[in-house]
Amino acid sequence: MTELDRRTLLKGGAAAVGGLALGFQPSSTAAATGDRPNVLWLVSEDNNPYIGAYGDPLARTPTIDRLAAEGVRYERFFAPAPVCAPTRFGIITGMYASSVGPAHHMRADGNIPAWLRGFPAFLREAGYWCSNNRKTDYNAPIRIHDAWDQSSNRAHWRNRAPGQPFFSVFNHNVTHESSLHGDFEPLPDGVDPADVRLPAYHPDRPEMRADRALYYDQMTRLDGQLATRLAELTADGLDEDTIVFYYSDHGGTLARSKRYCYDSGLHSPLIIRVPEKWRHLLPHPPGSVVTDPVSHIDLAPTMLSLLGQPVPDYMEGQAFAGPKAEPPRQYVVSFRNRIDERYDCTRTIRDQRFRYIRNWMPHLPYGQHQVFFWRQTGVQVWEQAYRNGELNAVQSAFWQDKAVEELYDLDNDPDEVNNLAGQPECKDVVERLRRALETHIITTRDNGFLPESSPLEGYRQGIPEGDYPVARVLRVADVAAQRDPANLPSLLEWLADDAEPVRWWAALGCVMLREGAAPARDALIGRLADPSPPVRVAAAEALCHISETTRGLPVLEQLLAEHPNERVRLQAVNSLDHLGDLAAPALETIEAARTDPDRQVRWVADYAAARLSAAATA
């Protein structure tokens, strides 16, 4: 049995009984405030380790570097998602957001069971003061007042009762991607754009260099903010009583980082400094570098372990410090589904050396237009260079269809541009990582293979097996993603299946085949009356690709204009945008959607309408 089999099966069965019966009981010392460590979390946003202690020669981060010298640096710390809200769900719950749909989508509201609490609630019951300054963004209705004594821009350990141990979080957004949208100027003595190293996938353009240099300056600004916070700790005489964590909420924000399942989007810094009196809680001496993979979903169980509390059985993360520490991970799994207004379906698994990526929607380019992402000047310049035919093959790949499988050797290819998935000498590595990833998807009952807005979305153990036969759904998705016309007979059979996600993936398989799905015409027409709106969307889009726009477009228009669920409308407008010029007869409906109550629908409608209007006047 693999590590993923063992851990998931051991931790998978506790949810049926609910609440505190899930393997957690309050500590018998809940009312005590004796000699226990405090914990301070210093959290930054959207940054890879652009940090001197991680070997970056351009970084100017003396505070973080000193923290690393005095503490333990984790070399391979990866987010469960390359974006904040699904990752923050994992941080607060110790679970993958993909186990509690739709929390795996960015800007969603996970259907959490009533018993699920933010882990600080357990620390509060043990007598800790828990404060959060200030970001939550949990992608689910986590009860804030249950998790935190204070959660605001005034929250601070200084507001606790005298002598009370504390767990205090401070979030710093100076490195958030919005910092590249024009509100910050370069530091007078900041990094020279001429000195930055551009990754192989970026064209060498002044704007891309300027974005990267400015981000180094933002890291310097962050370092100063952290210095101020640590000075408060020293001024209060708490250094020798407080364990300090510094980490970022996910990987970087520069183009092809945030939102994408590469190290650039997932690799985060993590440093932990433990005072001498509590050093026995961390199995590494000061100045150590840990190379075992670690995930953000491990933070919750690690905190409970460090502070002497039981770790609930439902948590999918594992403690890496304290008395409940488990053996090191072999793998970290991460995911991507919808981020803001654009859909995708990617899963990735990372070990010490390799990253394996599986793309189930390879017909969609990496570089789908997203409003917030396109506010970076470098992204706009990169896209225009592609349209002008000025890029080489490596730089162009971001704007093209994806490979179904990707494998990268991070020891020799840190930019992840040399896909080894098809190389005979890597066959065993691909098969090992593919099996481990599939085991994870099946045992966690990954919600990402359900269409958004499906009534099946929710906590994994609350989804009936017959309605969501995840192993079979994964098989259908695998076949669909192959984009092989020889698989059309199987897709036709699955279009009539009783399970909604099977029909949905079968219809998406026809979308991916484009004109190759023509023999499925009658079956697709039949699916236009499917009880599932997402199946209707996919069937209608597939019909448009086989010259049946008179049948497909009216269905997409009606769902966009009239459906009460904004996620169904979003799927419909995305399909219309994917159709390009084929959607021209629907321009009036798309124009009307530019005033939709949902911001994400408006964003796609704005973009699609602008493209169609420009094509009409060209």
Secondary structure as UniProt FT lines:
FT   HELIX           3..11
FT   HELIX           14..17
FT   HELIX           19..21
FT   TURN            22..23
FT   TURN            28..31
FT   STRAND          38..44
FT   HELIX           52..54
FT   TURN            57..58
FT   HELIX           62..70
FT   STRAND          72..78
FT   HELIX           84..93
FT   HELIX           97..99
FT   TURN            101..104
FT   TURN            114..115
FT   HELIX           120..125
FT   TURN            126..127
FT   STRAND          129..133
FT   HELIX           144..147
FT   STRAND          150..151
FT   TURN            153..154
FT   HELIX           157..159
FT   TURN            162..163
FT   STRAND          166..172
FT   TURN            174..175
FT   HELIX           177..180
FT   TURN            188..189
FT   HELIX           193..195
FT   TURN            200..201
FT   HELIX           206..235
FT   TURN            236..237
FT   HELIX           239..241
FT   STRAND          242..248
FT   TURN            255..256
FT   TURN            258..259
FT   HELIX           263..266
FT   STRAND          267..273
FT   HELIX           276..281
FT   TURN            286..287
FT   STRAND          289..290
FT   STRAND          294..295
FT   HELIX           296..298
FT   HELIX           299..306
FT   TURN            307..308
FT   TURN            313..314
FT   TURN            323..324
FT   STRAND          332..336
FT   TURN            340..341
FT   STRAND          346..350
FT   STRAND          354..359
FT   TURN            362..363
FT   TURN            366..367
FT   TURN            371..372
FT   HELIX           373..375
FT   HELIX           377..387
FT   TURN            388..389
FT   HELIX           393..396
FT   HELIX           397..399
FT   STRAND          405..409
FT   TURN            410..412
FT   TURN            414..415
FT   TURN            421..422
FT   HELIX           424..426
FT   HELIX           427..443
FT   TURN            444..445
FT   HELIX           447..449
FT   TURN            452..453
FT   TURN            455..456
FT   HELIX           460..462
FT   TURN            465..467
FT   HELIX           470..482
FT   HELIX           485..487
FT   HELIX           488..494
FT   TURN            495..496
FT   HELIX           500..513
FT   HELIX           514..520
FT   HELIX           521..527
FT   TURN            528..529
FT   HELIX           533..545
FT   TURN            546..547
FT   HELIX           549..562
FT   HELIX           566..578
FT   HELIX           580..586
FT   HELIX           587..592
FT   HELIX           593..595
FT   HELIX           599..617
//
